[in-house]
Amino acid sequence: MAQTRSRFVKVRCEKCKNEQIIFSNASTKVFCLVCKEVLAEPAGGKANVKASVLEILS
């Protein structure tokens, strides 16, 4: 069985300090649920995470 390289990642918004879980291979922009700041943008595979990564979840 093939292993996936994508993970869920717990991040903290730089603007409002909200913590939320995002997908590491997001195919659309991911926004903070509180202040609407962009947390991640798609980049043809792995997303460019613009927030502080707190934890990588399995």
N, C-alpha and C positions, 0 to 999 in steps of 0.2 A: 504494500500500500504506500502511495506517495505521501510525503510529508509536505505540509504547506509552510511557506515562509512568512505568511501573514499572521499577525497577532493583534490582540486588543491592547491598547496602551492607555494608561491613566496619565492625564496631562493636567497642568494648571495654567489657566489663562493669565497672561502677563498683566492684563489691564485690571481685571476685577478679582483675581485670585480664586475664581471658581474652579473646582476640580470636576472633571468628567472623563468618561471612557470613550475613546474613539478607535476606529479600525485603522491599522497601520497602512493598509492598501486602499485608502478611500478613493473612490472614483469621482467624487464631487467635493466641492468646498465644504468644510466642516466649520460651523460657527459655534461660538460660545452660547450656551442656552440662556445666560444672564444678560450679557452686554452686547452680544452679536458680533464680537471680534472674530476674525478668521483664525482658526486654530490649526487647520491643515488644508493644503491644496494638492490636487492630484498632479502626479508627475510621471505618468506612464509606467506605473508599477507601484513602488513605495511612494507614499504621500510625503510632501515637504511639511513637516510639523513645525509650526511657528510658535508653539507654546512650550513650556518646560515639561519635559518627560519625567514623571515621578516614578513610574513602575511599568514594567512590561509583564502583561498577564498571559498565562498560557491557556 
